[in-house]
Amino acid sequence: MPRPIQYVLDRAESYQGVQRQLLDLIDGHMPEAPARGDYRRGALNFCLFIRPRADVVMSHGVADKNYLWSSDGQGRRIANQRQHLLVPGEWLRRRLLASRAIQLGPDQVHVVGWPRLDVLLEQVPKPSTRRFLRDTRPRVLWAPTHNRRKRGETGRATSSFPEFEQYLRPLSRFAWIDVSVHPRNRSDHTPTGASMPKADVVIADFGTTVYEAWALGKPVIFPRWLLADRIGEYMPGSAESYIFEQRIGYHPESFDELVDILRAGPVVTPDVRAFLDDYLAPEYLGRSSARVAEVLRMLAAD
């Protein structure tokens, strides 16, 4: 008799929309929707956050950010207190299994893709008609991560928010601008939504929007001159640090260089495609929610 599956909820107000969105997507592939609440003894407890007590964890964001290496208050890796981890692709799975800090085995780290892409892929519009209106300006989405966490002695965030705001007005001479700040930096805490599929180009830092944009075929520009390589300094070993070290995507060193990239017409380059196929399992693209449900049912049946 399989164990019941329980969704363990995190109470942080900033992430309620993201949490609800992901769990609803997984529910669509369950025989019946699992209960939601606190840890339930005797159940397979699944959570989208690392800190609540749970048996299985999949991060609420697709980015690495060293999130699965988080420690408890006594310096112990929380992942080692979990039975299974779900990750987007082989890149992160290899990193976890090679890490001396993580004690989980190959049968405890499962590749599932990224569920939000199931719906985002359906929202990508047909090729724009703006070319027929003689408007060649691209639609640019600025989607920074939050700036709530301060790092290092100077207390700087690994985000272009709010510094990049000063460039939005001059940038509007060259592009249509949409803005979608992180749920922690907006009052309604809603996740990035319809603006992503409609964008031609995305300006981002190092969060989930980077991978979602690439998966949707959108080139990503990193405002490197604002981040000052802080990502490499404060998140060593992470996928995002690797992106910055290898300069995967576009990494302008100034606003003028960013404008030059826009004028030249950025594209998703081969290095991006190669890295993304490794980081975000292509076999689950568009059906990741079903894959997560499948793995949870399998683990509940063990």
C-alpha positions in Angstrom: 0.0 0.0 0.0 1.7 3.3 -1.0 2.1 6.1 1.5 -0.1 9.1 1.1 1.7 12.2 -0.4 1.6 15.3 1.7 2.6 18.8 0.4 4.5 20.6 3.2 3.8 24.3 2.9 6.2 27.1 3.6 4.5 30.1 5.3 6.6 32.9 3.8 4.2 35.4 2.3 6.5 36.4 -0.6 6.4 32.9 -2.1 2.8 31.9 -1.7 2.0 32.6 -5.4 5.0 30.6 -6.7 4.3 27.7 -4.3 0.6 27.5 -5.2 1.4 27.7 -8.9 3.9 24.8 -8.8 1.8 22.6 -6.6 -1.3 23.2 -8.8 0.7 22.1 -11.9 1.8 18.8 -10.2 -1.7 18.2 -8.9 -2.9 18.0 -12.5 -1.0 14.7 -12.9 -2.0 13.1 -9.6 -4.9 10.6 -9.3 -6.1 12.9 -6.5 -4.6 16.1 -5.1 -2.4 15.5 -2.1 -3.2 17.3 1.1 -1.4 20.5 1.9 -0.2 21.6 5.3 2.4 20.7 7.8 4.6 17.6 8.0 2.5 14.4 8.3 3.9 11.3 10.0 3.6 8.2 7.8 3.3 10.1 4.6 5.7 11.0 1.9 6.3 14.7 2.7 7.2 16.9 -0.3 8.3 20.5 0.0 9.5 23.3 -2.3 11.7 24.8 0.4 14.7 23.4 2.0 14.1 24.4 5.7 10.7 22.9 6.6 10.8 19.3 7.7 10.2 17.0 4.6 11.3 13.8 3.0 11.5 15.1 -0.6 12.6 18.6 -1.7 12.4 20.3 -5.0 13.5 24.0 -5.0 10.8 26.6 -5.6 13.2 28.1 -8.2 15.1 26.4 -11.0 18.3 28.3 -10.4 21.1 26.6 -8.4 22.2 29.5 -6.1 23.8 26.9 -3.8 20.3 26.6 -2.3 20.5 22.8 -1.8 23.7 23.3 0.1 21.9 25.4 2.8 22.8 24.7 6.4 20.8 24.6 9.6 21.6 26.7 12.6 24.3 24.2 13.7 26.2 24.1 10.5 24.8 20.8 9.1 23.7 20.5 5.5 19.9 20.3 5.5 19.9 18.2 2.3 21.6 15.4 4.2 18.5 15.2 6.5 16.2 14.6 3.4 15.6 11.3 1.7 15.4 12.6 -1.9 16.1 15.7 -4.0 14.4 16.6 -7.3 16.6 18.7 -9.7 16.1 20.2 -13.1 18.8 18.4 -15.0 22.1 16.4 -15.1 24.4 19.4 -14.4 23.0 20.0 -10.9 22.7 16.2 -10.3 26.3 15.7 -11.1 27.3 18.6 -8.8 25.4 17.2 -5.9 26.7 13.7 -6.3 30.3 15.0 -6.6 30.0 17.2 -3.5 31.8 16.1 -0.4 29.2 18.1 1.6 26.2 16.1 0.3 25.8 12.5 1.4 22.9 11.4 -0.8 23.5 8.6 -3.4 22.6 8.4 -7.1 19.2 6.8 -6.3 18.3 9.8 -4.1 18.7 12.6 -6.7 16.1 12.6 -9.5 16.0 14.7 -12.6 12.6 16.2 -13.3 12.9 19.3 -15.4 11.1 22.5 -14.4 7.2 22.5 -14.1 6.6 26.2 -14.7 7.8 25.8 -18.3 4.9 23.5 -19.0 2.6 26.6 -19.1 5.1 29.2 -20.2 5.8 27.3 -23.4 2.1 27.4 -24.2 2.0 31.2 -23.8 4.8 32.1 -26.3 3.0 34.1 -29.0 3.3 33.6 -32.7 6.0 35.7 -34.5 5.4 39.4 -33.9 3.5 41.5 -36.4 5.5 44.6 -35.3 7.8 44.1 -38.4 4.8 44.9 -40.6 4.1 48.0 -38.6 7.7 49.2 -39.3 8.6 49.1 -35.6 11.8 47.1 -35.3 12.4 47.8 -31.6 12.6 44.6 -29.6 10.4 44.1 -26.5 12.8 43.8 -23.5 11.9 42.4 -20.1 13.9 43.4 -17.1 13.4 40.6 -14.6 15.9 41.0 -11.7 16.1 38.7 -8.7 15.4 40.2 -5.3 17.8 42.4 -3.3 16.8 41.3 0.2 19.8 39.2 0.9 22.9 41.3 1.5 26.3 39.7 1.1 29.9 40.3 2.2 31.3 43.1 4.4 29.8 45.8 2.1 26.3 44.3 2.4 25.7 44.4 -1.4 23.0 42.2 -3.1 23.6 40.0 -6.1 20.9 41.8 -8.0 20.5 44.6 -10.5 17.5 45.8 -8.5 17.0 48.7 -8.0 20.2 50.1 -9.7 19.2 49.3 -13.2 16.0 51.4 -12.9 18.1 54.5 -13.9 18.7 53.0 -17.3 15.1 52.2 -18.2 14.3 55.6 -19.6 17.3 55.8 -21.9 16.8 52.2 -22.9 13.2 53.0 -24.0 14.7 54.9 -27.0 15.9 51.5 -28.4 13.3 49.0 -27.1 9.8 48.5 -25.6 10.4 47.9 -21.9 8.5 45.6 -19.5 9.5 45.2 -15.9 8.8 42.2 -13.6 10.7 42.5 -10.3 11.0 39.5 -8.0 7.9 38.6 -5.8 9.9 39.7 -2.7 10.2 43.2 -4.2 6.6 43.7 -5.1 3.6 44.2 -2.8 1.3 41.5 -4.3 4.1 38.9 -4.4 2.9 37.5 -7.7 5.4 35.5 -9.8 6.7 36.6 -13.1 3.9 35.9 -15.5 2.8 36.7 -19.0 5.5 39.3 -19.7 8.2 36.5 -20.1 6.7 34.7 -23.1 6.0 38.0 -24.9 9.6 39.3 -24.5 12.1 39.3 -27.3 15.1 39.8 -25.0 15.4 39.4 -21.2 17.7 41.4 -18.9 18.3 39.3 -15.7 20.8 38.6 -12.9 21.1 34.9 -11.9 17.7 33.6 -10.9 14.9 31.4 -12.3 14.1 33.9 -15.1 17.5 33.2 -16.8 16.7 29.6 -17.4 13.1 30.2 -18.2 14.0 32.8 -20.8 16.6 30.6 -22.5 14.2 27.6 -22.5 11.6 29.8 -24.3 14.2 30.9 -26.9 14.9 34.3 -25.4 18.4 35.7 -25.4 19.5 36.9 -21.9 21.6 40.0 -21.2 23.4 40.2 -17.8 24.2 43.8 -16.7 27.6 42.7 -15.6 28.8 46.3 -14.8 26.3 46.5 -12.0 26.9 43.0 -10.5 30.7 43.5 -10.4 31.3 39.7 -10.4 29.6 39.5 -7.0 27.9 36.3 -8.1 31.2 34.5 -8.5 32.4 35.8 -5.2 29.4 35.0 -3.1 28.1 31.8 -4.8 31.2 29.9 -5.8 30.7 26.6 -7.5 27.1 27.4 -8.4 25.7 27.1 -11.9 25.2 30.9 -11.9 28.9 31.5 -11.0 29.8 29.1 -13.9 27.6 31.2 -16.3 29.4 34.4 -15.3 32.9 32.8 -15.4 32.3 31.3 -18.8 30.3 34.4 -20.0 27.5 32.2 -21.3 25.0 34.5 -22.9 25.6 38.3 -23.2 27.7 40.1 -20.5 28.1 43.8 -21.3 30.5 45.8 -19.2 28.5 49.0 -19.6 25.1 50.4 -20.6 26.5 51.5 -24.0 27.7 48.0 -24.7 24.2 46.7 -23.8 22.6 49.0 -26.3 25.1 47.8 -28.9 24.0 44.2 -28.3 20.4 45.1 -28.7 21.1 47.0 -31.9 23.0 44.0 -33.3 20.1 41.6 -32.6 21.0 39.2 -29.8 20.2 35.5 -30.3 20.3 32.3 -28.2 23.9 31.2 -29.0 25.2 27.6 -29.3 27.1 27.9 -25.9 23.7 28.7 -24.2 22.0 25.8 -25.9 24.7 23.4 -24.9 24.7 24.5 -21.3 20.9 24.7 -21.0 20.4 21.1 -22.4 22.8 19.9 -19.6 21.2 22.0 -16.9 17.5 21.7 -17.8 16.6 18.1 -19.0 15.2 18.5 -22.6 13.3 15.2 -22.3 11.0 16.7 -19.7 10.5 20.1 -21.4 6.8 20.8 -21.4 6.0 17.7 -19.3 7.9 18.3 -16.1 4.8 18.5 -13.9 3.9 14.9 -15.0 7.5 13.8 -14.3 7.5 15.3 -10.7 4.1 13.5 -10.1 5.5 10.3 -11.5 8.6 10.4 -9.2 6.5 11.3 -6.1 4.2 8.4 -6.7 7.1 6.1 -7.3 8.8 7.1 -4.0 5.5 6.8 -2.1 5.1 3.3 -3.4 8.6 2.2 -2.1 
